[in-house]
Amino acid sequence: MPLFLVYFAHFHEEFRLPELDSLSVLENVPIAYDPASYSPESPFLLIQVESAAQAVKLVRRGILIRFVLEYWGSGKTYDELFSLLKQTPERWSDYMTCSFKFTVDGFGRSLSQEEKISVIESFSFMAFKGPIKMKNPDAEFFVCEEYGEPDNPLPKETPKMIWFGRLLGQGSRDLIDKFDVKKRKYLGNTTMDAELSLVMANQALARNGALVYDPFVGTGSFLLTCSHFGAYSMGSDIDGRQIRGTAGFRRGVDGISANLAQYGLADRVLDTVVFDICRNPWRDGPMFDAIVTDPPYGVRAGAKRLGRKNGTLPELSLKVVDGVENHRRSDYLPPTVPYEMSDVIGDLLGFAAEKLVVGGRLVYWLPTVAGEYDPKDLPVHPVLRVVANSEQPFGGWSRRLVTMEKFAPLQGDATAELPEHAPAHRNFRDRYFSKFEAITPETE
């Protein structure tokens, strides 16, 4: 298969390959690449795809992908690159008379206009005879000098690598601005940023006709991004105030419904409902193509489930106030108890194993203490396999985007298998506010 060059955005480096692999599944475009050739420090990756049309299709939904190019060559110097290009002059023949333009870019160093012009003129040996057209040319050739990471305090004077190819297509990074949380009518203190919400939609394989569910919906970020890509979505939460817009930064704007109207997605979001996911009303058996969620872990909003610290007290549950049973009053708030993070994740896997269709995906965030995380911390399930596990660091702690896929029907009473040791996400809220003091037998 021919070679193509993927030019990633230099953000969320651990998330780039998982998104690329998900796009391959989503678009039904087989790809091949050498994982050992990928470096988080470089935005470039050579891949094999069947055709240029398939390469364009592959990246068109990419959030962490800038461009894809038909790979023509690369070298550590221009002499090395030109020597390689001159070995295949037949490749140029299709573009001898069409309109064209050259784009010159630098990764890790800004190039002056004079430098860019000098680079373009150095390709004169290709002798294209067509008109130069800066807008919508028939062919656009792309040159990038790679110097290293942009934040390097001592940028190199000579590039590490020079890449050259014909620009074919680009990703959908414009959606980051479209769904920017600052532009939304309704916003809460747990609203997920647009870029990662969109990446999660790709990881979940959100697509036309799919049914996506968020059991900790909050202010509904994942409903927006998944439905933008054509999925039908729905969400639930134990706290209806976030859904209705009576809590959060911007109140009195009709909550999630305001954002759905703003983005024209009301016909794609089936509903948002209020209940405890531990006591959900869903019918038995699989029904969702994806479950996408950010479970509350207590930093901005703590996880809760129905219950009383002292257990069930019928005399309180059946209390009559002003002639109306307490639990039937419009202002009744059912009692809740804290929901420990390890229990949340274990229950989430059990729920996904039952409610996902085979081939469906669970995409969720897992907070961990950075220095204590172990891959064995992840709970597992007999019918779920890990597809991706990417870290977003925040210093003393990090959160991991975990993607799992249901590969077989649920049989019998198979349940999630929790780690035997204390995982790095156990009692995360307490650890966070204690500034991640080490666990001792006295503090555990």
C-alpha positions as a printed NumPy array, in Angstrom:
array([[  0.   ,   0.   ,   0.   ],
       [  1.217,   3.553,  -0.709],
       [  2.63 ,   5.75 ,   2.04 ],
       [  0.896,   8.807,   3.483],
       [  2.099,  11.294,   6.07 ],
       [ -0.16 ,  12.224,   8.988],
       [  0.594,  15.635,  10.483],
       [ -0.833,  15.647,  14.002],
       [ -1.63 ,  18.658,  16.152],
       [  0.949,  18.901,  18.924],
       [ -1.556,  18.466,  21.736],
       [ -2.604,  15.465,  23.847],
       [  0.198,  13.35 ,  22.415],
       [ -0.914,  10.142,  24.165],
       [ -4.354,  10.438,  22.589],
       [ -3.258,  10.756,  18.959],
       [ -2.736,   7.1  ,  18.03 ],
       [ -5.886,   5.872,  19.831],
       [ -7.942,   8.431,  17.93 ],
       [ -6.281,   7.465,  14.635],
       [ -7.011,   3.78 ,  15.279],
       [-10.622,   4.626,  16.156],
       [-11.015,   6.622,  12.947],
       [ -9.754,   3.605,  11.015],
       [-12.557,   1.509,  12.529],
       [-15.151,   4.259,  12.235],
       [-14.462,   5.019,   8.566],
       [-13.724,   1.381,   7.643],
       [-10.31 ,   2.384,   6.286],
       [ -7.627,  -0.24 ,   7.02 ],
       [ -4.26 ,   1.283,   7.91 ],
       [ -0.815,  -0.011,   8.75 ],
       [  2.016,   1.733,  10.586],
       [  4.955,   0.914,  12.815],
       [  4.089,   1.915,  16.408],
       [  7.805,   2.057,  17.199],
       [  8.186,   4.881,  14.659],
       [  5.764,   7.1  ,  16.573],
       [  7.198,   9.665,  18.969],
       [  5.15 ,  11.974,  21.191],
       [  7.794,  14.625,  20.478],
       [  7.056,  14.588,  16.751],
       [  3.753,  15.383,  15.009],
       [  4.549,  13.187,  11.997],
       [  3.662,   9.555,  11.329],
       [  3.969,   7.541,   8.137],
       [  1.041,   5.218,   7.494],
       [ -0.006,   2.887,   4.705],
       [ -3.483,   3.295,   3.222],
       [ -5.018,   1.792,   0.114],
       [ -5.513,   5.081,  -1.757],
       [ -5.46 ,   8.861,  -1.508],
       [ -9.265,   8.935,  -1.353],
       [ -9.198,   6.526,   1.591],
       [ -6.566,   8.656,   3.353],
       [ -8.792,  11.73 ,   3.046],
       [-11.738,   9.764,   4.392],
       [ -9.64 ,   8.497,   7.298],
       [ -8.716,  11.909,   8.694],
       [-11.784,  13.997,   7.887],
       [-13.176,  13.645,  11.451],
       [ -9.802,  13.812,  13.167],
       [ -9.604,  16.27 ,  16.056],
       [ -5.912,  15.722,  16.795],
       [ -4.962,  15.593,  13.096],
       [ -4.045,  18.687,  11.098],
       [ -3.4  ,  17.254,   7.63 ],
       [ -2.718,  14.131,   5.652],
       [ -0.252,  14.22 ,   2.766],
       [  0.643,  11.902,  -0.059],
       [  4.192,  11.143,   1.014],
       [  6.813,  11.974,  -1.61 ],
       [  9.95 ,  11.959,   0.479],
       [ 11.927,  13.146,   3.489],
       [ 15.521,  13.784,   4.422],
       [ 17.741,  15.33 ,   7.041],
       [ 18.948,  17.863,   4.456],
       [ 17.468,  19.32 ,   1.292],
       [ 20.167,  17.626,  -0.764],
       [ 19.079,  14.274,   0.699],
       [ 15.407,  15.052,   0.031],
       [ 16.036,  16.249,  -3.538],
       [ 18.112,  13.165,  -4.316],
       [ 15.174,  10.994,  -3.228],
       [ 12.631,  13.014,  -5.223],
       [ 14.715,  12.832,  -8.403],
       [ 14.501,   9.049,  -8.291],
       [ 10.779,   9.176,  -9.141],
       [ 10.298,  11.961, -11.736],
       [  7.303,  10.074, -13.169],
       [  5.343,  11.15 , -10.064],
       [  5.586,  14.785, -11.148],
       [  4.107,  14.274, -14.614],
       [  0.475,  14.441, -13.461],
       [  1.024,  17.948, -12.107],
       [  3.145,  19.564, -14.818],
       [  0.422,  21.796, -16.249],
       [ -2.191,  22.078, -13.472],
       [ -2.425,  25.037, -11.087],
       [ -0.381,  24.605,  -7.937],
       [  1.036,  26.227,  -4.835],
       [  3.727,  25.465,  -2.267],
       [  3.192,  25.775,   1.485],
       [  6.235,  25.874,   3.763],
       [  5.888,  25.223,   7.483],
       [  8.201,  24.831,  10.442],
       [  7.664,  22.659,  13.506],
       [  9.615,  23.944,  16.504],
       [ 10.769,  27.072,  14.691],
       [  9.068,  29.885,  12.805],
       [ 10.416,  30.497,   9.321],
       [ 10.669,  34.015,   7.924],
       [  9.005,  34.896,   4.635],
       [ 12.427,  35.135,   3.   ],
       [ 13.296,  31.621,   4.211],
       [ 10.026,  30.245,   2.888],
       [ 10.558,  31.799,  -0.533],
       [ 14.083,  30.389,  -0.635],
       [ 12.747,  26.914,   0.133],
       [ 10.086,  27.16 ,  -2.581],
       [ 12.618,  28.294,  -5.179],
       [ 14.88 ,  25.357,  -4.32 ],
       [ 12.219,  23.029,  -5.785],
       [ 12.516,  24.677,  -9.22 ],
       [ 14.13 ,  21.502, -10.609],
       [ 10.616,  19.991, -10.685],
       [  9.806,  22.532, -13.415],
       [  6.051,  22.744, -13.002],
       [  4.634,  24.77 , -15.895],
       [  1.105,  25.4  , -14.609],
       [ -0.115,  28.671, -13.078],
       [  0.546,  29.418,  -9.432],
       [ -2.791,  29.731,  -7.66 ],
       [ -2.88 ,  30.652,  -3.978],
       [ -6.567,  29.783,  -3.488],
       [ -7.995,  26.381,  -4.383],
       [ -5.144,  25.168,  -6.599],
       [ -5.361,  21.813,  -8.341],
       [ -2.339,  20.627,  -6.345],
       [ -0.803,  21.909,  -3.124],
       [  2.678,  20.774,  -2.156],
       [  3.674,  20.888,   1.473],
       [  7.155,  21.256,   2.942],
       [  7.778,  21.094,   6.681],
       [ 11.08 ,  21.537,   8.473],
       [ 10.954,  19.651,  11.772],
       [ 13.235,  21.124,  14.451],
       [ 11.813,  19.592,  17.605],
       [  9.28 ,  20.544,  20.231],
       [  8.29 ,  24.24 ,  20.136],
       [  8.977,  24.783,  23.858],
       [ 12.616,  23.746,  23.509],
       [ 14.593,  26.682,  24.997],
       [ 17.424,  26.181,  22.498],
       [ 15.911,  25.61 ,  19.065],
       [ 18.153,  23.925,  16.529],
       [ 19.571,  25.861,  13.612],
       [ 19.22 ,  22.894,  11.282],
       [ 16.132,  20.701,  11.017],
       [ 15.974,  17.143,  12.323],
       [ 13.936,  16.153,   9.29 ],
       [ 12.432,  17.772,   6.211],
       [  9.123,  16.306,   5.039],
       [  7.595,  16.747,   1.589],
       [  4.348,  15.648,  -0.001],
       [  1.124,  16.608,  -1.717],
       [ -1.562,  17.909,   0.619],
       [ -4.708,  15.783,   0.387],
       [ -7.047,  16.626,   3.254],
       [ -7.37 ,  17.87 ,   6.771],
       [ -9.005,  16.973,  10.059],
       [-11.864,  18.732,  11.817],
       [ -9.999,  20.903,  14.284],
       [-12.37 ,  23.745,  13.43 ],
       [-14.941,  21.963,  15.616],
       [-12.88 ,  22.836,  18.695],
       [-13.769,  26.471,  18.166],
       [-17.376,  25.687,  17.265],
       [-17.953,  23.814,  20.541],
       [-15.744,  26.04 ,  22.689],
       [-17.291,  26.037,  26.164],
       [-16.875,  29.813,  26.413],
       [-19.347,  30.186,  23.548],
       [-22.054,  27.978,  25.024],
       [-25.203,  29.453,  26.476],
       [-25.114,  27.021,  29.379],
       [-21.975,  26.091,  31.292],
       [-21.302,  24.244,  34.556],
       [-18.304,  23.778,  36.814],
       [-17.702,  20.243,  35.49 ],
       [-18.144,  20.956,  31.764],
       [-15.587,  19.025,  29.703],
       [-13.537,  21.061,  27.238],
       [-14.479,  20.832,  23.574],
       [-11.311,  19.202,  22.213],
       [-11.394,  16.199,  24.518],
       [-15.18 ,  15.858,  24.22 ],
       [-14.774,  15.553,  20.457],
       [-11.908,  13.072,  20.797],
       [-14.115,  10.973,  23.073],
       [-16.877,  10.981,  20.453],
       [-14.391,   9.559,  17.953],
       [-13.133,   7.002,  20.466],
       [-16.747,   5.951,  21.038],
       [-17.31 ,   5.527,  17.275],
       [-20.244,   7.969,  17.42 ],
       [-21.918,   7.881,  14.025],
       [-25.239,   8.132,  12.192],
       [-27.86 ,   5.961,  13.828],
       [-25.774,   4.959,  16.866],
       [-27.312,   5.268,  20.338],
       [-24.943,   6.863,  22.863],
       [-25.597,   7.204,  26.584],
       [-23.939,   9.251,  29.343],
       [-24.925,   8.024,  32.829],
       [-23.281,  11.031,  34.539],
       [-24.448,  13.607,  32.035],
       [-23.872,  16.805,  34.068],
       [-24.133,  19.711,  31.627],
       [-24.227,  17.457,  28.572],
       [-20.932,  18.067,  26.727],
       [-20.813,  14.535,  25.338],
       [-24.404,  14.737,  24.109],
       [-23.39 ,  17.688,  21.929],
       [-20.27 ,  16.181,  20.398],
       [-21.643,  12.678,  19.829],
       [-24.854,  14.   ,  18.297],
       [-22.886,  16.383,  16.081],
       [-21.444,  13.283,  14.402],
       [-24.932,  11.896,  13.802],
       [-25.52 ,   9.724,  16.871],
       [-28.71 ,   9.738,  18.883],
       [-27.758,  10.475,  22.461],
       [-29.319,  10.548,  25.89 ],
       [-28.116,  11.133,  29.411],
       [-29.028,  10.792,  33.049],
       [-27.789,  12.127,  36.371],
       [-28.732,  11.751,  39.991],
       [-28.708,  15.554,  40.279],
       [-31.276,  17.138,  37.992],
       [-30.147,  20.671,  38.78 ],
       [-27.245,  20.44 ,  36.308],
       [-29.593,  19.153,  33.606],
       [-32.226,  21.848,  34.204],
       [-29.73 ,  24.668,  34.583],
       [-30.516,  25.571,  38.188],
       [-26.871,  24.944,  39.071],
       [-23.673,  25.91 ,  37.301],
       [-22.027,  29.109,  36.131],
       [-24.804,  30.29 ,  33.826],
       [-28.233,  29.759,  35.296],
       [-31.701,  30.617,  34.129],
       [-31.015,  29.724,  30.487],
       [-32.887,  26.38 ,  30.386],
       [-29.86 ,  24.184,  31.07 ],
       [-28.825,  21.533,  28.558],
       [-31.803,  22.397,  26.352],
       [-30.304,  25.833,  25.702],
       [-27.131,  24.298,  24.274],
       [-29.085,  21.837,  22.152],
       [-31.038,  24.713,  20.637],
       [-27.849,  26.732,  20.136],
       [-26.221,  23.949,  18.097],
       [-29.38 ,  22.707,  16.396],
       [-29.12 ,  19.243,  17.947],
       [-32.431,  18.961,  19.791],
       [-33.671,  16.356,  17.29 ],
       [-30.616,  14.176,  17.979],
       [-30.737,  14.177,  21.782],
       [-33.574,  11.889,  22.806],
       [-33.888,  12.999,  26.433],
       [-32.17 ,  13.675,  29.741],
       [-33.581,  12.054,  32.852],
       [-32.915,  12.044,  36.593],
       [-32.194,   8.851,  38.493],
       [-29.5  ,   6.948,  40.336],
       [-27.551,   4.827,  37.861],
       [-27.331,   2.123,  40.552],
       [-31.136,   1.887,  40.408],
       [-31.722,   2.556,  36.733],
       [-35.035,   1.905,  34.941],
       [-33.57 ,   0.515,  31.702],
       [-34.882,  -2.746,  30.341],
       [-32.663,  -5.81 ,  30.625],
       [-30.179,  -6.6  ,  27.896],
       [-28.   ,  -4.647,  25.459],
       [-29.282,  -1.404,  23.957],
       [-26.463,   1.165,  23.646],
       [-23.806,   1.416,  20.934],
       [-21.593,   3.495,  23.221],
       [-21.417,   4.749,  26.787],
       [-19.394,   7.952,  27.092],
       [-18.948,   9.551,  30.481],
       [-16.85 ,  11.451,  32.983],
       [-17.779,  10.007,  36.395],
       [-17.727,  12.592,  39.198],
       [-14.686,  12.083,  41.368],
       [-15.176,  14.684,  44.036],
       [-12.856,  17.522,  43.054],
       [-15.588,  19.813,  41.724],
       [-18.592,  17.575,  42.263],
       [-18.681,  14.459,  44.381],
       [-20.262,  11.202,  43.281],
       [-23.47 ,  10.302,  45.102],
       [-25.886,   7.407,  45.16 ],
       [-29.219,   6.97 ,  46.88 ],
       [-29.06 ,   5.843,  50.491],
       [-28.722,   6.887,  54.105],
       [-25.649,   6.646,  56.249],
       [-27.696,   4.798,  58.83 ],
       [-29.315,   2.504,  56.281],
       [-32.994,   2.384,  55.347],
       [-35.272,   4.114,  57.844],
       [-38.89 ,   3.448,  56.846],
       [-40.236,   5.906,  59.393],
       [-38.415,   8.728,  57.532],
       [-39.232,   7.489,  54.05 ],
       [-42.955,   7.314,  54.785],
       [-43.154,  10.551,  56.728],
       [-46.242,  12.646,  55.916],
       [-45.773,  16.424,  55.556],
       [-48.843,  18.658,  55.197],
       [-50.927,  15.64 ,  54.316],
       [-48.598,  14.439,  51.534],
       [-46.179,  11.536,  51.774],
       [-42.684,  12.976,  51.927],
       [-41.357,  11.174,  48.824],
       [-44.31 ,  12.42 ,  46.737],
       [-43.744,  16.11 ,  47.466],
       [-42.482,  18.276,  44.567],
       [-39.656,  19.651,  46.743],
       [-38.541,  16.23 ,  47.984],
       [-34.848,  15.466,  47.672],
       [-34.021,  11.793,  48.249],
       [-31.168,  11.164,  50.686],
       [-27.784,  10.305,  49.197],
       [-24.475,   8.922,  50.411],
       [-20.953,   9.277,  48.957],
       [-20.116,   6.958,  46.09 ],
       [-16.47 ,   5.889,  46.332],
       [-14.521,   6.072,  43.056],
       [-13.546,   2.385,  42.989],
       [-17.204,   1.417,  43.382],
       [-18.251,   3.877,  40.669],
       [-15.866,   2.356,  38.127],
       [-16.683,  -1.23 ,  39.075],
       [-20.414,  -0.574,  38.737],
       [-19.844,   1.297,  35.464],
       [-18.091,  -1.713,  33.927],
       [-20.878,  -4.014,  35.086],
       [-23.473,  -1.688,  33.589],
       [-21.568,  -1.439,  30.292],
       [-21.141,  -5.211,  30.062],
       [-24.913,  -5.619,  30.24 ],
       [-26.165,  -2.607,  28.286],
       [-23.652,  -2.346,  25.412],
       [-24.234,  -4.213,  22.192],
       [-21.395,  -6.463,  21.059],
       [-18.854,  -4.158,  19.418],
       [-20.077,  -1.23 ,  21.505],
       [-17.61 ,   0.924,  23.413],
       [-17.293,   2.321,  26.923],
       [-15.249,   5.542,  27.046],
       [-14.655,   6.985,  30.486],
       [-12.27 ,   9.106,  32.55 ],
       [-10.409,   7.632,  35.502],
       [ -8.612,   9.935,  37.978],
       [ -5.418,   8.587,  39.545],
       [ -2.597,   9.642,  41.826],
       [  0.184,  10.147,  39.294],
       [  3.086,   8.522,  41.125],
       [  1.068,   5.512,  42.275],
       [ -0.734,   4.453,  39.11 ],
       [ -0.256,   0.892,  37.939],
       [ -1.866,  -0.609,  34.814],
       [ -3.29 ,  -3.288,  37.084],
       [ -5.406,  -0.565,  38.744],
       [ -7.944,  -0.848,  35.938],
       [-10.866,  -3.117,  36.757],
       [-11.554,  -5.706,  34.083],
       [-14.573,  -7.625,  32.888],
       [-14.848, -10.975,  31.071],
       [-16.651,  -9.416,  28.078],
       [-14.792,  -6.097,  27.854],
       [-11.316,  -5.494,  26.467],
       [ -9.172,  -2.367,  26.786],
       [ -8.744,  -0.582,  23.44 ],
       [ -6.875,   2.483,  24.687],
       [ -5.624,   4.031,  27.923],
       [ -4.244,   7.582,  27.598],
       [ -3.026,   9.922,  30.33 ],
       [ -3.665,  13.637,  30.765],
       [ -1.27 ,  14.796,  33.538],
       [ -2.005,  17.564,  36.043],
       [  1.067,  17.396,  38.264],
       [  0.354,  15.377,  41.404],
       [ -2.58 ,  13.653,  39.753],
       [ -3.748,  12.743,  36.314],
       [ -6.819,  11.448,  34.599],
       [ -6.814,   8.619,  32.117],
       [ -9.143,   8.248,  29.169],
       [ -9.99 ,   4.55 ,  29.081],
       [-11.703,   3.006,  26.072],
       [-13.113,  -0.519,  26.319],
       [-14.971,  -2.603,  23.766],
       [-17.535,  -5.309,  24.367],
       [-16.38 ,  -8.312,  22.356],
       [-18.803, -11.036,  23.471],
       [-22.341, -11.356,  24.861],
       [-22.723, -11.31 ,  28.623],
       [-23.149, -14.827,  29.963],
       [-24.704, -15.682,  33.317],
       [-23.697, -13.561,  36.289],
       [-20.23 , -12.504,  35.09 ],
       [-19.141,  -9.378,  36.962],
       [-16.32 ,  -6.841,  36.93 ],
       [-13.086,  -7.998,  38.513],
       [-11.669,  -5.312,  40.796],
       [ -7.932,  -5.096,  41.582],
       [ -6.86 ,  -6.933,  44.719],
       [ -4.608,  -4.066,  45.797],
       [ -5.635,  -0.486,  46.622],
       [ -5.694,   1.233,  43.196],
       [ -4.435,   4.777,  42.698],
       [ -8.01 ,   6.02 ,  42.232],
       [ -9.29 ,   4.639,  45.52 ],
       [-10.617,   7.365,  47.838],
       [ -9.465,   9.841,  45.21 ],
       [-11.378,  12.781,  46.641],
       [ -9.784,  12.403,  50.079],
       [ -6.359,  11.946,  48.521],
       [ -6.819,  15.057,  46.386],
       [ -7.701,  17.319,  49.297],
       [ -4.915,  15.844,  51.442],
       [ -2.496,  16.805,  48.642],
       [ -1.856,  13.156,  47.88 ],
       [ -0.275,  12.155,  51.129],
       [  0.939,   8.562,  51.07 ],
       [ -1.529,   5.936,  52.298],
       [ -0.575,   4.288,  55.572],
       [ -2.432,   1.588,  57.535],
       [ -3.657,   4.364,  59.829],
       [ -5.024,   6.549,  57.003],
       [ -6.359,   3.856,  54.668]])
